[in-house]
Amino acid sequence: MDLLDATLVMFHIEGIADAFGGSFTKWCRTHKIPRSTAYRHRDRIIAEHRWTPRSRRPKTRPRETPFWVQVEIARARLYLTFDNGADQIAARLVQVALDQDWAGEGWNIPSRATINKILTRLGMVVAAPKKRPKSSYKRFSFGRPRDCYQIDATVVKLADGTPVVVFEVLDDCTRTLVASLAAAAETAAGAIAAITRAFDRFGVPAIVLSDNGTAFTSRRTRGGISRFTRMVTDTGARLIHSSPFHPQTCGKVERHHRTFKQWLATRPAPVDLVALQALCDEYQDWYNTARWHSAIGMTPQQAWNAALELGGPHHLPVQRDASIHHLTVSSNGVVALGGASISIGRFRAGQQITVLRNGDHATAYDCDGDPIGHLMLDPTKRYQGQLHLAA
């Protein structure tokens, strides 16, 4: 059609008489253009004295997101500042929809994908094509509140630049922040104070998961049982340490540090630990009761309150996507995991170990909660061989 339109412009607008070689009908037949199409284009060019492509947009779009809904999406993007992803925007629109009676107008809250498309069209999204998509991650979580607490410390700075730490304890199932404690340094005393606060306010869990920092274990420094280990195990909970140089094991509390620091950046810098602790308390209340969490589809406090039962030292933790096995190493150094046999080592014969199985991946821990090793299970073989030793 581009050739037809250009030739029609040459003939009718620019006055080139032989543009069609003497016969318009013959020219159309040669180029296999229907008569109705050719004359429709000719009449439009004669009437408008030019050819301009017209929009193919339909006259009505009944499924289009209403304009005022798009306005509220943009407003939420700006209002929520750091915590302004599509999930958080959708959660905020729930209250907006009630206040503005969207149901009466026949409007619905857009899906996560629609919100992202609207934000992209409005130029409010910075493209990150190299960012790993969330769909590529396999989520792991315990099935009940108080099955497992994750504890870790993160460094923040006071107003004068002095570095201090905040210990955070997070419930694995509901993402409830069960303790947030400011301390001068990452020490065993601070870790004990933080986990004690969590136990007092929310109860003792079945498992406490930490990394291998000196505040949580002494096996890489002076050896023996650390003060933190003794305090946790005396309550009946079991302490498990993540594999060295593998922060993903404590990924929930590691990721939570970022949310906390983003929130903290919107507040005046604390002048001392007392002021920092006041901010930690304010943040804990906001995070647990007001912030909608995308992983659980509600606030952490709502998820905790909705649980049918709570875990604890006397209840084996429940997982929806993994399983825990308490096994005894045989005389030849092997344990049976389902239909698979795994070599642990003859020197561990008779010992009690814990194996955490997540799909085809198995990680073994000794009775002190320290990682022994891990391997990928091969469903085609019974004997799986030896574990890959923890770093």
JOGIKA-V968617 format. One record per backbone hydrogen bond with DSSP energy under -0.5 kcal/mol. NH is the residue of the N-H (numbers start at 0). CO is the residue of the C=O. Records with the same first field share a line. If there is no record, write none. Layout:
NH = CO / CO
This chain:
4 = 0
5 = 1
6 = 2
7 = 3
8 = 4
9 = 5
10 = 6
11 = 7
12 = 7 / 8
13 = 8
15 = 9
16 = 14
18 = 15
20 = 17
22 = 19
26 = 22
27 = 23
28 = 24
29 = 25
30 = 26
31 = 28
32 = 27
33 = 31
37 = 33
38 = 34
39 = 35
40 = 36
41 = 37
42 = 38
43 = 39
44 = 40
45 = 41
46 = 42
47 = 43
48 = 44
51 = 49
63 = 60
69 = 65
70 = 66
71 = 67
72 = 68
73 = 69
74 = 70
75 = 71
76 = 72
77 = 73
78 = 74
79 = 75
80 = 77
82 = 79
83 = 81
88 = 84
89 = 85
90 = 86
91 = 87
92 = 88
93 = 89 / 90
94 = 90 / 91
95 = 91
96 = 92
97 = 93
98 = 94
99 = 95
100 = 96 / 97
101 = 96
104 = 100
105 = 101 / 102
106 = 101
109 = 107
114 = 110
115 = 111
116 = 112
117 = 113
118 = 114
119 = 115
120 = 116
121 = 117
122 = 119
123 = 118
126 = 124
130 = 127
135 = 132
136 = 133
138 = 136
142 = 317
143 = 317
146 = 143
148 = 206
149 = 169
150 = 208
151 = 167
153 = 165
155 = 163
157 = 161
158 = 269
160 = 157
163 = 155
164 = 182
165 = 153
166 = 180
167 = 151
168 = 178
169 = 149
170 = 175
171 = 147
174 = 170
177 = 168 / 175
178 = 168
180 = 166
182 = 164
186 = 184
190 = 186
191 = 187
192 = 188
193 = 189
194 = 190
195 = 191
196 = 192
197 = 193
198 = 194
199 = 195
200 = 196
201 = 197
202 = 197 / 198
205 = 145
206 = 146
207 = 237
208 = 148
209 = 239
215 = 212
216 = 212
220 = 217
222 = 217
225 = 223
229 = 225
230 = 226
231 = 227
232 = 228
233 = 229
234 = 230 / 231
235 = 232
236 = 231
237 = 205
239 = 207 / 237
240 = 368
241 = 209
245 = 242
248 = 245
249 = 246
250 = 247
253 = 249
254 = 250
255 = 251
256 = 252
257 = 253 / 254
258 = 254
259 = 255
260 = 256
261 = 257
262 = 258
263 = 259
264 = 260
265 = 262
266 = 263
275 = 271
276 = 272
277 = 273
278 = 274
279 = 275
280 = 276
281 = 277
282 = 278
283 = 279
284 = 280
285 = 281
286 = 282
287 = 283
288 = 284
289 = 285
290 = 285
291 = 289
292 = 297
293 = 291
295 = 292
296 = 292
297 = 292
299 = 286
300 = 287
302 = 298
303 = 299
304 = 300
305 = 301
306 = 302 / 303
310 = 144
311 = 314
314 = 311
319 = 140
320 = 140
322 = 356
324 = 354
326 = 324 / 352
328 = 350
329 = 333
332 = 329
334 = 341
336 = 334 / 339
337 = 335
339 = 336
340 = 381
341 = 334
342 = 384
343 = 332 / 341
344 = 332
347 = 344
348 = 345
349 = 328
350 = 347
352 = 326 / 350
353 = 364
354 = 324
355 = 353 / 362
356 = 322 / 354
357 = 355 / 360
360 = 357
361 = 374
362 = 355
363 = 372
364 = 353
365 = 369
368 = 365
371 = 363
372 = 363
373 = 387
374 = 361
376 = 359 / 374
378 = 376
380 = 377
383 = 340 / 381
386 = 342
387 = 373
388 = 386
389 = 371
